[in-house]
Each structure stands twice: as structure tokens, then as C-alpha cells.
Amino acid sequence: MHDKCGQMDVNKMKLYTFDVAPNPRRLKLFLAYKGIELETIAVDLGKKEQLAEGYLAINPAGTVPTLLLDDGSVLTDVIACCFYLESQYPDKPLFGRTDMERARVLGWVHKIFVQGLMAVAEMVRNQGDFFKNRALPGPRDLEQIPALVERGKLRLGDFYALLESQLQGGDYLLGDSLSMADIDAMVVVDFAAWVKESIPADHALTQAWYERVKVELGCL
Ligand SMILES: N[C@@H](CCC(=O)N[C@@H](CS)C(=O)NCC(=O)O)C(=O)O
């Protein structure tokens, strides 16, 4: 829907999501920080609602979140949803203020997804009954590979080392202000708690950063 000035009314969007899962949580924290309210429809992953025919017709990948725009466009990746919403709601920027800052935030968001979130996902999904035959998200059944739990743990250790090293440069991952990179990295730390992993005790900069970001995002 467009208003009289031809602007798209972004509040007519619908968000399909399941707040406790890590990717939806990235988006939830982004929305909360920026004060964006959207109509939200819960897709219960515990009940495998993401695999229901009706939902797959909207997002064939069978993942959450999915952002459905008023014109029928669909965005199925957190980074795409956030990047789009940032352009519609520029206040309290989470992707920097200049082209170079935007590029740096995107680079870190990518790194955190691949090296952090995927490392923990390897650990979470390749053990236990809940993810039996569901080792990757989406409609395809895939067997667990227990060796990936150990590999995920090693990768997570490298990820924590990366955070500690980056935080030598400032209070936040990209200098002196909060960005999407901080939200994503905090979500990875909390996701790792699902498999009883935490920030190593000797990573003082990361410990302090985690507490700071939690307060700033109202996650107490
Ligand atoms: N490409 C998506 C990935 C989203 C994703 O993997 N979401 C998980 C929840 S964290 C999911 O929907 N899992 C469904 C399943 O396990 O079948 C994004 O970046 O947002």
C-alpha cells in the first residue's frame, strides 16, 4: 500500500517468525532497538509449522523469519529484512552512516553468521533427538553427523578469539557505536548457551562487551 506521497506504508508488512530461535531473534532485537512494530505471525518450529504446505507456499525454504511486504514481495533472510527496514527506518542506524561503514557492518554480519552462528548450529543440530534427521533447516531430511559437534566447538573457540581480538579496537565490534554486528554476535553467544558453551573466562574484552550490549538492547 502507498500513501498519497507515493511512499510505501511499511507498517502493512507481516512478519512470520518464532522468537526464541536465533535467526528470528536477530531480527527481533533489530526491530526492538529501532522501535519498529510489525504485525507478527508465530510459526512454531517445535510443532514443525515451518514445514506446513501453507507456509512453504510463502517461503519454500521452510525457515523463519519471513517478511511479507504489502506488494507481495518476500524477504527470507534476516540480513535482507534488516537492510530493507534500515532504509525505511533510518533513525538509530544499525548499519553505519557512510558507505564504508555499511560495507564494514555487512562484512562482519556475514563473518558472524558463517563463523559464529553456523558453528553453534553445527553443535546444536548434530546431537540430540529433537534434530534427529533434521541436521539442517528446511524441508529436506538430513542425518546428523556427530563429528560436526566437535568441529563446531573448535570453530566456536576461533570465533570467540576473533571477537576478543576485534574488541581491542573499541567498545563495540565496529568502533564506538552499536551496530547489527553486535546484535548478531550477542545472539551467537546466547545460542551457544544452548550447548552449554560460554565466553571463555580470559576473554575480558568480550565479557565486558557482552554485558554492555545486553544493557543497550534491554536484554536484562
Ligand atoms: N537464511 C535464513 C536462515 C534462517 C534459519 O535457518 N532459521 C532457522 C531458525 S534459526 C529455521 O527456520 N529453522 C527451521 C528448521 O529447523 O527447519 C536467514 O538468514 O534468516
The ligand as an SDF file (V2000), in Angstrom:
LIG
                    3D

 20 19  0  0  0  0  0  0  0  0999 V2000
   18.5530  -17.7580    5.6400 N   0  0  0  0  0  0  0  0  0  0  0  0
   17.8740  -17.5770    6.8090 C   0  0  0  0  0  0  0  0  0  0  0  0
   18.1210  -18.7460    7.7390 C   0  0  0  0  0  0  0  0  0  0  0  0
   17.0450  -18.7990    8.7370 C   0  0  0  0  0  0  0  0  0  0  0  0
   17.0660  -20.0820    9.5440 C   0  0  0  0  0  0  0  0  0  0  0  0
   17.8730  -21.0000    9.3270 O   0  0  0  0  0  0  0  0  0  0  0  0
   16.1590  -20.1200   10.5060 N   0  0  0  0  0  0  0  0  0  0  0  0
   16.0090  -21.2890   11.3320 C   0  0  0  0  0  0  0  0  0  0  0  0
   15.6880  -20.8520   12.7510 C   0  0  0  0  0  0  0  0  0  0  0  0
   17.1020  -20.0710   13.4870 S   0  0  0  0  0  0  0  0  0  0  0  0
   14.8440  -22.0990   10.8210 C   0  0  0  0  0  0  0  0  0  0  0  0
   13.9370  -21.5330   10.2510 O   0  0  0  0  0  0  0  0  0  0  0  0
   14.8420  -23.3990   11.0240 N   0  0  0  0  0  0  0  0  0  0  0  0
   13.7850  -24.2120   10.5240 C   0  0  0  0  0  0  0  0  0  0  0  0
   14.0670  -25.6720   10.6740 C   0  0  0  0  0  0  0  0  0  0  0  0
   14.8310  -26.0190   11.5650 O   0  0  0  0  0  0  0  0  0  0  0  0
   13.5060  -26.4390    9.8970 O   0  0  0  0  0  0  0  0  0  0  0  0
   18.2430  -16.2460    7.4600 C   0  0  0  0  0  0  0  0  0  0  0  0
   19.3900  -15.8110    7.3740 O   0  0  0  0  0  0  0  0  0  0  0  0
   17.3590  -15.6470    8.0350 O   0  0  0  0  0  0  0  0  0  0  0  0
  1  2  1  0
  2  3  1  0
  2 18  1  0
  3  4  1  0
  4  5  1  0
  5  6  2  0
  5  7  1  0
  7  8  1  0
  8  9  1  0
  8 11  1  0
  9 10  1  0
 11 12  2  0
 11 13  1  0
 13 14  1  0
 14 15  1  0
 15 16  2  0
 15 17  1  0
 18 19  2  0
 18 20  1  0
M  END
$$$$
